[in-house]
Amino acid sequence: MKKLFILIILVNIVFSSCKKEEKTYSVIYKIIEKSSRTPTYIARYSLPDGSTQSVGSITKEFWVTDKIINYKANSYLSLSVEGSGGGEYDLYIYINGTLAKTRPANDGFGPQKLEMEISN
């Protein structure tokens, strides 16, 4: 009985000392310009540390980030487009390779944003 009690204590110590690693997520931001014009636009997106990255002037029909890693649960995600020239856009956020959110956007109304939070 004494050996069983000691074994239970040792098992509890081993399992309580193991750190549970926090799950991280990868994110990809994408913009598709779908008008027949060739507008110039700026893309802004949030990074895992909470800062924002800006890219522009972009004239491509298709813009996408590389996979950005180390976002944590409850991280705020934001993608915005600000253009000139009558552009029409579709904005996309992918989490771990799966489309999480999308929305259309147009020039002439200031920056157009797509926002969300990573849920557990």
KEKEZA-709609 format. One record per residue: residue number from 1; residue in one letter; x, y, z of N, C-alpha, C in turn. Coordinates in nm, 2 decimals, always signed. Layout:
KEKEZA-709609
{NUM,"A",{X,Y,Z},{X,Y,Z},{X,Y,Z}} ...
//
This chain:
KEKEZA-709609
{1,"M",{+0.08,-0.12,+0.00},{+0.00,+0.00,+0.00},{+0.09,+0.13,+0.00}} {2,"K",{+0.19,+0.12,+0.08},{+0.28,+0.23,+0.09},{+0.35,+0.26,-0.05}} {3,"K",{+0.39,+0.15,-0.12},{+0.45,+0.17,-0.25},{+0.35,+0.23,-0.35}} {4,"L",{+0.22,+0.19,-0.35},{+0.12,+0.25,-0.43},{+0.10,+0.40,-0.41}} {5,"F",{+0.10,+0.43,-0.28},{+0.09,+0.57,-0.25},{+0.21,+0.65,-0.30}} {6,"I",{+0.33,+0.60,-0.29},{+0.45,+0.67,-0.34},{+0.44,+0.68,-0.49}} {7,"L",{+0.40,+0.58,-0.56},{+0.38,+0.58,-0.70},{+0.28,+0.68,-0.75}} {8,"I",{+0.17,+0.69,-0.68},{+0.07,+0.79,-0.71},{+0.13,+0.93,-0.70}} {9,"I",{+0.20,+0.96,-0.59},{+0.27,+1.09,-0.57},{+0.37,+1.12,-0.68}} {10,"L",{+0.45,+1.02,-0.72},{+0.55,+1.04,-0.83},{+0.48,+1.07,-0.96}} {11,"V",{+0.37,+1.00,-0.99},{+0.30,+1.02,-1.11},{+0.24,+1.17,-1.11}} {12,"N",{+0.18,+1.21,-1.00},{+0.13,+1.34,-0.99},{+0.24,+1.45,-1.01}} {13,"I",{+0.35,+1.43,-0.96},{+0.46,+1.52,-0.97},{+0.51,+1.53,-1.12}} {14,"V",{+0.52,+1.42,-1.18},{+0.56,+1.42,-1.32},{+0.46,+1.49,-1.41}} {15,"F",{+0.33,+1.46,-1.39},{+0.23,+1.52,-1.48},{+0.21,+1.67,-1.44}} {16,"S",{+0.23,+1.71,-1.32},{+0.21,+1.85,-1.28},{+0.33,+1.93,-1.33}} {17,"S",{+0.44,+1.87,-1.35},{+0.56,+1.95,-1.39},{+0.57,+1.97,-1.54}} {18,"C",{+0.49,+1.89,-1.62},{+0.48,+1.90,-1.76},{+0.41,+2.03,-1.80}} {19,"K",{+0.47,+2.11,-1.88},{+0.41,+2.23,-1.93},{+0.32,+2.20,-2.05}} {20,"K",{+0.20,+2.26,-2.04},{+0.11,+2.24,-2.16},{+0.15,+2.36,-2.25}} {21,"E",{+0.19,+2.32,-2.37},{+0.22,+2.42,-2.47},{+0.09,+2.49,-2.53}} {22,"E",{+0.10,+2.62,-2.54},{-0.01,+2.69,-2.59},{-0.02,+2.67,-2.75}} {23,"K",{-0.14,+2.64,-2.79},{-0.16,+2.62,-2.93},{-0.14,+2.75,-3.01}} {24,"T",{-0.07,+2.73,-3.13},{-0.05,+2.85,-3.21},{-0.11,+2.82,-3.35}} {25,"Y",{-0.14,+2.93,-3.42},{-0.21,+2.93,-3.55},{-0.13,+3.00,-3.65}} {26,"S",{-0.15,+2.95,-3.78},{-0.09,+3.02,-3.89},{-0.20,+3.10,-3.97}} {27,"V",{-0.16,+3.21,-4.02},{-0.26,+3.30,-4.09},{-0.20,+3.34,-4.23}} {28,"I",{-0.29,+3.35,-4.32},{-0.26,+3.40,-4.46},{-0.37,+3.50,-4.49}} {29,"Y",{-0.32,+3.62,-4.54},{-0.41,+3.73,-4.58},{-0.41,+3.73,-4.73}} {30,"K",{-0.52,+3.76,-4.79},{-0.53,+3.76,-4.94},{-0.62,+3.87,-4.99}} {31,"I",{-0.59,+3.94,-5.10},{-0.68,+4.03,-5.16},{-0.68,+4.00,-5.31}} {32,"I",{-0.80,+3.99,-5.37},{-0.82,+3.98,-5.51},{-0.89,+4.10,-5.56}} {33,"E",{-0.83,+4.17,-5.66},{-0.88,+4.29,-5.72},{-0.96,+4.23,-5.84}} {34,"K",{-1.09,+4.26,-5.85},{-1.17,+4.20,-5.95},{-1.24,+4.29,-6.05}} {35,"S",{-1.20,+4.42,-6.05},{-1.26,+4.51,-6.14},{-1.19,+4.50,-6.28}} {36,"S",{-1.24,+4.56,-6.38},{-1.18,+4.56,-6.51},{-1.07,+4.68,-6.52}} {37,"R",{-1.06,+4.76,-6.41},{-0.96,+4.87,-6.41},{-0.83,+4.82,-6.35}} {38,"T",{-0.74,+4.90,-6.34},{-0.61,+4.87,-6.28},{-0.58,+4.97,-6.16}} {39,"P",{-0.66,+4.96,-6.05},{-0.64,+5.05,-5.94},{-0.51,+5.03,-5.87}} {40,"T",{-0.46,+5.13,-5.80},{-0.35,+5.11,-5.70},{-0.41,+5.10,-5.57}} {41,"Y",{-0.36,+5.01,-5.48},{-0.41,+5.00,-5.35},{-0.30,+4.96,-5.25}} {42,"I",{-0.33,+4.99,-5.12},{-0.24,+4.96,-5.01},{-0.31,+4.85,-4.92}} {43,"A",{-0.24,+4.75,-4.88},{-0.29,+4.64,-4.80},{-0.22,+4.66,-4.66}} {44,"R",{-0.30,+4.65,-4.55},{-0.25,+4.65,-4.42},{-0.31,+4.53,-4.34}} {45,"Y",{-0.22,+4.46,-4.26},{-0.26,+4.35,-4.19},{-0.19,+4.34,-4.06}} {46,"S",{-0.26,+4.27,-3.96},{-0.20,+4.25,-3.83},{-0.11,+4.13,-3.82}} {47,"L",{-0.01,+4.15,-3.73},{+0.09,+4.05,-3.71},{+0.07,+3.98,-3.57}} {48,"P",{+0.14,+3.87,-3.54},{+0.12,+3.80,-3.42},{+0.15,+3.89,-3.29}} {49,"D",{+0.24,+3.98,-3.30},{+0.28,+4.07,-3.19},{+0.18,+4.18,-3.17}} {50,"G",{+0.08,+4.19,-3.26},{-0.02,+4.30,-3.24},{+0.01,+4.42,-3.33}} {51,"S",{+0.13,+4.43,-3.39},{+0.16,+4.54,-3.48},{+0.10,+4.52,-3.61}} {52,"T",{+0.11,+4.62,-3.70},{+0.05,+4.62,-3.83},{+0.15,+4.64,-3.94}} {53,"Q",{+0.14,+4.56,-4.05},{+0.23,+4.57,-4.16},{+0.15,+4.64,-4.28}} {54,"S",{+0.22,+4.73,-4.35},{+0.16,+4.79,-4.47},{+0.24,+4.75,-4.59}} {55,"V",{+0.17,+4.73,-4.70},{+0.23,+4.70,-4.83},{+0.16,+4.78,-4.94}} {56,"G",{+0.24,+4.84,-5.02},{+0.17,+4.92,-5.13},{+0.27,+5.02,-5.19}} {57,"S",{+0.25,+5.06,-5.30},{+0.13,+5.06,-5.38},{+0.13,+4.93,-5.47}} {58,"I",{+0.02,+4.86,-5.46},{+0.00,+4.74,-5.53},{-0.09,+4.76,-5.65}} {59,"T",{-0.05,+4.70,-5.76},{-0.13,+4.71,-5.88},{-0.17,+4.57,-5.94}} {60,"K",{-0.13,+4.47,-5.87},{-0.16,+4.33,-5.91},{-0.31,+4.30,-5.88}} {61,"E",{-0.36,+4.20,-5.96},{-0.49,+4.16,-5.94},{-0.50,+4.06,-5.82}} {62,"F",{-0.39,+4.01,-5.78},{-0.39,+3.91,-5.67},{-0.27,+3.94,-5.58}} {63,"W",{-0.30,+3.96,-5.45},{-0.20,+3.98,-5.35},{-0.22,+3.89,-5.24}} {64,"V",{-0.11,+3.82,-5.19},{-0.12,+3.73,-5.08},{+0.00,+3.73,-4.99}} {65,"T",{-0.01,+3.72,-4.86},{+0.10,+3.71,-4.77},{+0.16,+3.57,-4.78}} {66,"D",{+0.28,+3.55,-4.73},{+0.33,+3.42,-4.70},{+0.26,+3.38,-4.57}} {67,"K",{+0.27,+3.25,-4.54},{+0.21,+3.20,-4.41},{+0.28,+3.27,-4.30}} {68,"I",{+0.20,+3.33,-4.21},{+0.25,+3.40,-4.09},{+0.22,+3.31,-3.97}} {69,"I",{+0.32,+3.27,-3.89},{+0.30,+3.18,-3.78},{+0.30,+3.24,-3.65}} {70,"N",{+0.26,+3.17,-3.55},{+0.27,+3.20,-3.41},{+0.16,+3.30,-3.36}} {71,"Y",{+0.05,+3.30,-3.42},{-0.07,+3.37,-3.36},{-0.12,+3.28,-3.25}} {72,"K",{-0.17,+3.34,-3.15},{-0.22,+3.27,-3.03},{-0.38,+3.28,-3.03}} {73,"A",{-0.44,+3.19,-2.96},{-0.59,+3.20,-2.94},{-0.62,+3.34,-2.90}} {74,"N",{-0.74,+3.39,-2.94},{-0.79,+3.52,-2.91},{-0.71,+3.64,-2.97}} {75,"S",{-0.62,+3.61,-3.07},{-0.54,+3.71,-3.14},{-0.64,+3.78,-3.23}} {76,"Y",{-0.62,+3.91,-3.24},{-0.70,+4.00,-3.33},{-0.64,+4.00,-3.47}} {77,"L",{-0.72,+3.97,-3.57},{-0.68,+3.96,-3.71},{-0.75,+4.07,-3.78}} {78,"S",{-0.67,+4.14,-3.87},{-0.73,+4.25,-3.94},{-0.66,+4.26,-4.08}} {79,"L",{-0.74,+4.28,-4.18},{-0.69,+4.30,-4.32},{-0.76,+4.42,-4.37}} {80,"S",{-0.69,+4.52,-4.42},{-0.77,+4.63,-4.48},{-0.70,+4.66,-4.62}} {81,"V",{-0.79,+4.72,-4.70},{-0.74,+4.77,-4.83},{-0.79,+4.91,-4.85}} {82,"E",{-0.70,+4.99,-4.90},{-0.73,+5.13,-4.94},{-0.68,+5.16,-5.08}} {83,"G",{-0.77,+5.19,-5.17},{-0.74,+5.20,-5.31},{-0.79,+5.33,-5.37}} {84,"S",{-0.74,+5.35,-5.49},{-0.78,+5.46,-5.57},{-0.79,+5.40,-5.72}} {85,"G",{-0.89,+5.45,-5.79},{-0.90,+5.41,-5.93},{-1.02,+5.32,-5.95}} {86,"G",{-1.12,+5.32,-5.86},{-1.24,+5.24,-5.88},{-1.23,+5.09,-5.86}} {87,"G",{-1.14,+5.05,-5.77},{-1.12,+4.91,-5.76},{-1.23,+4.84,-5.68}} {88,"E",{-1.25,+4.71,-5.71},{-1.34,+4.62,-5.64},{-1.26,+4.50,-5.59}} {89,"Y",{-1.27,+4.47,-5.46},{-1.18,+4.37,-5.40},{-1.26,+4.26,-5.32}} {90,"D",{-1.20,+4.15,-5.31},{-1.24,+4.05,-5.21},{-1.13,+4.03,-5.12}} {91,"L",{-1.16,+4.04,-4.99},{-1.06,+4.02,-4.88},{-1.08,+3.89,-4.82}} {92,"Y",{-0.97,+3.82,-4.78},{-0.98,+3.69,-4.73},{-0.88,+3.67,-4.61}} {93,"I",{-0.92,+3.60,-4.51},{-0.83,+3.56,-4.40},{-0.84,+3.41,-4.39}} {94,"Y",{-0.73,+3.34,-4.39},{-0.72,+3.19,-4.38},{-0.65,+3.16,-4.24}} {95,"I",{-0.70,+3.07,-4.17},{-0.64,+3.03,-4.04},{-0.61,+2.88,-4.06}} {96,"N",{-0.48,+2.84,-4.04},{-0.43,+2.71,-4.06},{-0.48,+2.65,-4.19}} {97,"G",{-0.48,+2.73,-4.30},{-0.51,+2.68,-4.43},{-0.65,+2.68,-4.47}} {98,"T",{-0.74,+2.71,-4.37},{-0.88,+2.71,-4.40},{-0.94,+2.85,-4.40}} {99,"L",{-1.03,+2.88,-4.50},{-1.09,+3.01,-4.51},{-1.17,+3.04,-4.38}} {100,"A",{-1.13,+3.14,-4.31},{-1.20,+3.18,-4.19},{-1.30,+3.29,-4.21}} {101,"K",{-1.27,+3.39,-4.29},{-1.36,+3.50,-4.31},{-1.33,+3.57,-4.45}} {102,"T",{-1.43,+3.62,-4.51},{-1.41,+3.70,-4.64},{-1.52,+3.81,-4.64}} {103,"R",{-1.49,+3.91,-4.73},{-1.59,+4.01,-4.75},{-1.55,+4.09,-4.87}} {104,"P",{-1.64,+4.15,-4.94},{-1.61,+4.24,-5.06},{-1.58,+4.38,-5.01}} {105,"A",{-1.51,+4.46,-5.09},{-1.47,+4.60,-5.06},{-1.46,+4.68,-5.19}} {106,"N",{-1.48,+4.81,-5.18},{-1.47,+4.90,-5.29},{-1.39,+5.02,-5.26}} {107,"D",{-1.33,+5.09,-5.36},{-1.27,+5.21,-5.34},{-1.37,+5.32,-5.32}} {108,"G",{-1.32,+5.43,-5.27},{-1.41,+5.55,-5.25},{-1.47,+5.57,-5.12}} {109,"F",{-1.46,+5.47,-5.03},{-1.52,+5.48,-4.89},{-1.41,+5.48,-4.78}} {110,"G",{-1.29,+5.51,-4.82},{-1.18,+5.50,-4.72},{-1.13,+5.35,-4.70}} {111,"P",{-1.05,+5.33,-4.60},{-1.00,+5.19,-4.59},{-1.12,+5.10,-4.56}} {112,"Q",{-1.12,+4.98,-4.62},{-1.22,+4.88,-4.60},{-1.15,+4.77,-4.52}} {113,"K",{-1.21,+4.72,-4.41},{-1.15,+4.63,-4.32},{-1.23,+4.50,-4.31}} {114,"L",{-1.15,+4.39,-4.29},{-1.20,+4.26,-4.26},{-1.13,+4.23,-4.12}} {115,"E",{-1.21,+4.20,-4.02},{-1.16,+4.18,-3.89},{-1.22,+4.05,-3.83}} {116,"M",{-1.14,+3.99,-3.74},{-1.19,+3.88,-3.66},{-1.10,+3.85,-3.55}} {117,"E",{-1.14,+3.76,-3.46},{-1.05,+3.71,-3.36},{-1.04,+3.56,-3.37}} {118,"I",{-0.92,+3.51,-3.34},{-0.90,+3.36,-3.34},{-0.97,+3.30,-3.22}} {119,"S",{-1.06,+3.21,-3.24},{-1.12,+3.15,-3.12},{-1.06,+3.01,-3.09}} {120,"N",{-1.07,+2.97,-2.97},{-1.01,+2.84,-2.93},{-1.07,+2.73,-3.00}} 
//
